[in-house]
Amino acid sequence: MMTSGAGEAWTRSEKSETVMSALQIIALIALCLAMLLCLGLTILSVPGNWLILVLALAAGAVEGFQQINLFIILVLLALALLGELLEFLIGYAGARAKGASRWASLAAIVFAIAGALLLAGWIPVVGALLGAFAGAFLGAFLVELLSKGKAELAYKAGLAAMFGRLGAILSKLAAGAAMIALVIYRLV
């Protein structure tokens, strides 16, 4: 039989609070891992930032929307939209920076999406990324070559589109990382 005092075992309520805290920590770690996976999916042209938003909504629902409240959800939505806008604008501006036509810039975006979708099934893990870069290059290159007939200019436009695609992906990743940081900050 235990005596009362400083060495007394935890009471039932103290035990359940400690177990709950451990469960909360495990849930937070699982949430972080899931959000990081979603961020990685962004590289593969999967809408990872939108999945992060869905996970944040689920976390908010679980915790009663006290920490992840309407304002935070709206900020996360704005960050996801900003990521999409930056992805489009930077991808578009990449080819335009080297004098590519509007059509070549738009073709770079369309071909990047098509390339990502096409190679995602053929080359596991990195296929979508390689397809996006190759597609951006090919789209801008072909349209410039067909419209201007100069291979050197088409090549430069293709390279610029490819690097523009890299910048687009990095900007979208930055938006996703900011979303994750905000969710973790609010929940810790």
C-alpha positions in Angstrom: 0.0 0.0 0.0 1.3 3.4 -1.0 1.5 6.3 1.4 0.6 9.9 0.4 3.3 12.4 -0.1 5.8 13.6 -2.6 6.6 10.0 -3.8 3.0 9.1 -4.3 2.0 7.5 -7.6 0.1 9.6 -10.2 -3.6 10.0 -9.6 -5.9 8.8 -12.3 -6.5 12.4 -13.6 -2.8 13.1 -13.7 -2.1 9.9 -15.6 -4.8 10.6 -18.2 -3.5 14.2 -18.8 0.0 12.8 -19.3 -1.2 10.1 -21.7 -3.3 12.7 -23.5 -0.2 14.9 -23.8 1.8 12.0 -25.3 -1.1 11.3 -27.7 -1.1 15.0 -28.7 2.7 14.8 -29.3 2.3 11.7 -31.4 -0.6 13.3 -33.4 1.5 16.5 -33.9 4.4 14.4 -35.2 2.1 12.5 -37.5 0.6 15.8 -38.8 4.1 17.2 -39.4 5.1 14.1 -41.3 1.9 14.2 -43.4 2.4 17.9 -44.2 6.0 17.3 -45.2 4.9 14.5 -47.5 2.4 16.9 -49.1 5.1 19.4 -49.5 7.2 16.8 -51.3 4.3 16.0 -53.5 4.3 19.6 -54.7 7.6 18.9 -56.4 5.9 16.2 -58.3 3.2 18.5 -59.6 0.6 17.2 -57.1 -1.4 19.9 -55.3 0.5 19.5 -52.1 -0.3 22.9 -50.7 -4.0 22.3 -51.0 -3.5 18.9 -49.2 -1.7 20.8 -46.4 -4.7 23.1 -46.2 -7.0 20.1 -45.9 -4.8 18.6 -43.1 -4.8 22.0 -41.3 -8.6 22.0 -41.5 -8.7 18.4 -40.1 -6.3 19.4 -37.3 -8.5 22.5 -36.5 -11.6 20.3 -36.4 -9.9 17.9 -34.0 -8.7 20.7 -31.7 -12.0 22.5 -31.8 -10.8 25.4 -34.0 -9.2 27.1 -31.0 -5.7 27.4 -32.4 -6.4 26.7 -36.1 -9.3 29.2 -36.3 -11.0 30.9 -39.2 -8.4 33.6 -39.4 -5.6 31.0 -39.6 -7.5 29.0 -42.2 -7.9 32.2 -44.3 -4.2 32.9 -44.0 -3.4 29.4 -45.1 -5.8 29.7 -48.0 -4.1 33.0 -49.0 -0.7 31.3 -48.9 -1.9 28.4 -51.1 -3.3 30.9 -53.6 -0.1 32.9 -53.5 1.9 29.7 -54.2 -0.3 29.0 -57.3 -0.1 32.6 -58.5 3.7 32.7 -58.1 4.0 29.3 -59.8 2.1 30.6 -62.8 3.8 34.0 -63.0 7.4 32.8 -62.5 6.9 30.0 -64.9 5.5 32.4 -67.5 8.1 35.0 -66.9 11.0 32.5 -67.2 10.6 32.1 -70.9 9.7 35.7 -71.5 12.9 36.8 -69.8 14.9 35.6 -72.9 12.5 37.1 -75.4 10.2 34.2 -75.9 6.7 35.0 -77.2 3.6 34.8 -75.1 2.6 31.7 -76.9 6.0 30.0 -76.1 5.6 31.0 -72.5 2.1 29.5 -72.3 3.3 26.4 -74.2 6.0 26.0 -71.6 3.4 25.9 -68.9 1.1 23.5 -70.7 4.0 21.2 -71.7 5.4 21.3 -68.2 2.1 20.0 -66.8 1.8 17.4 -69.6 5.4 16.3 -69.1 5.0 15.9 -65.4 1.9 13.8 -65.9 3.4 11.7 -68.6 6.7 10.9 -66.9 5.2 10.5 -63.4 4.0 7.0 -64.3 7.1 6.0 -66.2 9.9 7.0 -63.8 9.0 6.6 -60.1 9.6 9.5 -57.7 11.5 11.9 -60.0 9.6 11.4 -63.2 7.1 14.2 -62.7 9.9 16.6 -61.9 12.0 15.6 -64.9 8.8 15.7 -67.0 8.0 19.2 -65.9 11.5 20.5 -66.7 11.7 18.7 -70.0 8.1 19.8 -70.9 8.8 23.4 -70.1 11.9 23.4 -72.3 10.2 21.5 -75.1 7.1 23.7 -75.2 9.0 26.9 -75.4 11.6 25.5 -77.8 9.1 24.1 -80.3 6.8 27.2 -80.4 9.8 29.5 -80.8 11.4 27.3 -83.4 8.2 27.0 -85.4 7.4 30.7 -85.2 10.8 32.3 -85.6 12.8 29.5 -87.3 16.0 30.2 -85.3 17.2 27.2 -83.3 19.6 29.3 -81.1 16.8 31.6 -80.0 14.5 28.7 -79.4 17.1 26.9 -77.4 17.6 30.0 -75.2 13.8 30.3 -74.7 13.6 26.7 -73.8 16.4 27.0 -71.2 14.8 30.1 -69.7 11.5 28.3 -69.5 13.1 25.3 -67.8 14.8 27.6 -65.2 11.5 29.5 -64.8 9.8 26.2 -64.0 12.5 25.6 -61.3 11.8 29.0 -59.8 8.0 28.3 -60.0 8.4 25.1 -58.1 10.7 26.7 -55.5 8.2 29.5 -54.9 5.4 27.1 -54.4 7.5 25.1 -52.0 8.2 28.3 -50.1 4.5 29.0 -49.8 3.9 25.4 -48.6 6.7 25.6 -46.0 5.2 28.8 -44.7 1.9 27.1 -44.4 3.4 24.2 -42.4 5.3 26.6 -40.2 2.2 28.5 -39.3 0.2 25.3 -38.5 3.0 24.0 -36.3 3.5 27.4 -34.6 -0.3 27.5 -33.8 -0.4 24.0 -32.5 2.7 23.9 -30.3 
